[in-house]
Amino acid sequence: MSAANGIIVVLNKPGIKEYLQSESVKAELQRRAENIKKRAGGEGYAIDVRKSPTRVRVEVAAVSEKAKKDESERGTLRRAIGD
């Protein structure tokens, strides 16, 4: 519980966990990962989706030698996220 200016906020932790592991959050993260992959060049990048104990996690990674080199030299994924 937290009190500020007489307001008490109680988080529904099981509800938050359920939401962060939901199919709608998974679909949104996958959509964003696909966009990042596409902006990074697509080929040579892979998307990994995992469900952790508290949330869904999505990772875009350079997997081919060409993509790894490009990522190392140019920061392709960081640029794809920031653009």
N, C-alpha and C positions, 0 to 999 in steps of 0.2 A: 504494500500500500504506500501511496505517496500523497502528501497533503501540501497544497500550495494555495494560498489565498482562500482557505476553507473548502477547497475542492478535493475530493478523494477519488482517486482513479484505481480501480481494481482490474488487473489484466486477467483475461480468461485464457490462461496458459494452454490448457488442452485444446481450446478453440483455435488459438494462434498456431499451434503445432499442426493441427488438422488442416488449416488453411495453407500453411507453408508446404505441406506435402500433397496438396490437392492436384487434381488433373488440370484445373484451370491455370494454376501457377506453373505447372510443368509445361503446358502448352505455350504459355507466354514466354517462358525462358527458352524453350526450343525455338520459337519464332525469332527471338532476339539473337540467339546463337546462329541461326541460319543466315540472318542479315549480316552479322559480323563475318562469318565464313565467306559469304558472297563478296563483301567489300574487301576482304583480305586477298581475294583472288580465287577462292573456291577450291580448286584442285590442289591437293597436297595438305589440306587442313581437314581435321576430323572433329566431330562433336561427340562428347561423352555425357550421358545423362545418368545421374545416380540419385538414389533416394537414401539420404542419411537418416540417422535417428531423429533429427529435428526438422529437416527440410529437404526439398529437391535441390540438387546442384547440377549445373550444366557447365561444361568446359569446352572451349574451342582451342585446339592445339595444332601446331605445325607438326606433320608426321613424315612428309617426304623430305629428302635431303635438300631439294630446291627450296621448299617452303621454310625449312629450318634455317637455311642460310639467309633467306630474305628476311625472316623474322629477326635473326641475329644482327644483321647489318642495317635494317631499316625500321625495325619495330613495327612491322606490318599489323599485328593484332592490336597493339595499343592505338595505332592510327585508325584502325577500323572501328574501334570502340569510340574513340574521341570525335570522329567526324560526324 
